[in-house]
């Protein structure tokens, strides 16, 4: 439901979505290249993009409608700033291969899920990067980041609809409520995955083994 279809949003909103997404993607790629070799990140980026792409195919019935997994919070935790271009690629594939969302709304949909992913990544990395947290504490922070990512994605999509017109007010409210179970599930999933990665290969999420103590 956070994927907005064609024919709903006005031209100014669509244009703003594309413009902001292009700027943010360029900034995140530049930042990554400045700090490390971008080619080394391609395998990790590819795996997470595939997970994001496939997650949208898993639908959960909620009343008369259904919602699907997003995993943007997990993307932000694992990929950091590269979560934004990864989400753009995923949204692009979803639109062209499965008509999930619209083509003209790719910029807006990327913005609505990408910015929350960056925020989720910051929620995870700021405390984990500065403090020596145990595996349990790190998993809890990751769970919080995963839940926040989905919540913000739903709120951003709702705000986009509200700005579009009063006729979408009820839909916008229903969108947030419908994603409540997804917020809880993705928080648990994200926390569990990150807790596992910390044990087996913390480097995948940008952590050294010395940053977590049991």
N, C-alpha and C positions, 0 to 999 in steps of 0.2 A: 504493500500500500504506500510505501514511501517513494515508489517510482511513479512520478507524475507523467501522465500520457500526453500525447500531442493534442492540440486544439483546446486546451484549457487555459493556459497562461497567455498573458498579453505579450506583444513584441518587446516592450521595454524590459519586462522581467526576464524573458528568454535571452535577450541581448546581454543584460547584466550578468546572468548566470554563466554564459559563455565567456564573457570578458574576465570575470573574477576567477573562473576555473583555469583559464589559460595563464593568468598572472600567477596564481598560486602554484600551479604545476611547474612553471618555469622557475619560480623561487625555490620550491622544494628540491627540484633536480639540481639546481645550481648549488644549493646548500650541501646536498649530499656529495656532489663532485668535489666540493671544496674540502670536505672532511675525509673522504676516502674514495677508493677506486669504485666507480659506479658499476663497472662490469662484474665485480665480485658480488654485487647485490642481486644480479639477475636471477640466479636460481631461487633465492629466498623470495624475491618479488613474484616470480612466476608461480610458485607453489601457493602463496597466499592469494594471488589473483584468482587462481583456479578454485580455491576454497570459497572465496567471496562469490564467484560466478555460480558455483554449484549450490551454495547455500540458498539462493533465491528460489530454487526448485523445490525446496522442502516447505510445504505449506501446512499451517496449523489452523483448523477451523475455529473461528471465534464468532459465536452467534450466527447471523445471516451472512457473514463474510469470512475471509481468511487472511492470515498474515504469514509472512515467511521470515526465515532467518536472514540476518544482514551481515553479522560478523565484522562490522566496521570498527567496533571497539577492539576486537582481537587484532585486526589489521594495524591499528594505531599502536598497540602495545608491541607487536612483533616488528613492524617495519619502520616505526617512527615517522619521519616526514615523507618517506616514500609511500606511505599508505595512500596519499592523495592521488598520485599518478596511477597506482595500482587499482584504486577504485574507479578511476576514469576508464581504464582499459576494461574492467569488469562490466561497468555500466554500458560501455560501447558494445561489447559482445552480447550482453543481455538484450539490448534494443534491436540489434540487427539479426541475431540468431533466433530469439524467442519472442520478439515484439513485446518484451517486458519493459514497460515505460515507453517513452517516445524518442524519436530521433532528434527533434528540435529541442527537447528538454534534457538532453544528455548533460549539458553544462549545468543546469539547475539541479538535476538529480545528483550529479557528482558533488556539487557544492553542499547539498543538504546532507549527504553521507560522509563526504570527505573532511569537512571542517570538524564535525564531531569526532571523527577518527583521530585527527591531529590533537584535539583536546583530550581525548582518552589516552593517547600516547603520552601527553604531558602529565596527566594525572598519575600515570604509572611511573614514568621515568624521573620526575623531580624528586619524590621521596626515596625511591629505590636507588637512584644515583648518588644521593647525598648521605643516606643512612645505611648502616649494616643491618638489614632486616633478615629475619629467619625465613625459611621457606613458607611457613604458614602465613606470616605477615605479608610477604610478597604476593602470595596467592590471593589474599583478601584484597590487597590494593588492585591487583589485576582484575578481580571480579567486579570491584567498584568501577574500574575504568570500562570494562565491557558493558556493564549496565548503563553507565552514563552515555556511552557512545550511541546505543540504540535509542535511549530517551531523547537525546538531543537531535538525532536524525528525525524522529517522529515530530518533535517540536518545530524543527526547521521546515519540514514539509508542510506542517499545519500552518505555520506562519506564512509560507509562500502562498497557500490557498487563501488565507484570510486577506492578504494584501491584494489578491486577484479580484475578490468581490464578496459581498455579503452572502451571496447564494451558496458559498462554500463553508460558511461558519460551522454549520452542524457537522459536515463531513470532517472538517479539521479537528473538531472536538472528539469525534468518534475514532479518528485515526490514532490519536494519542492513547485513548482508553483501550483500543483493540491491541495495541502493542505492549500492554502491561505484562502479559505472560512471556512475550519474547524478551523483554527487559530482564526478567527473572532468570529465564533459561540461559540466555547468553551470558549473564553475569556468572552463573555457575560453570558454564562451559569454558569461558575465558579463564576463570580462576583455576579450573582443573588442568587445562592445557598448559598454562604458564607454570603451575606448580610442577607438572611433569617435566617440562623443558628445563626448569632450573636444576632438576636432579640429573638429567641425562646430558644436556648440552645447553648450558646457559648462554653460550656465545651466540646462539640463534636469536636471542632477544637482546643482544648487545650487552650482556653482563659477564663479568669474569667470575670464576668460581670463588674468588676471595670476597666477593661482595655479598654473599649470603652465608650465614653461619648457622649451623644447626644447634 
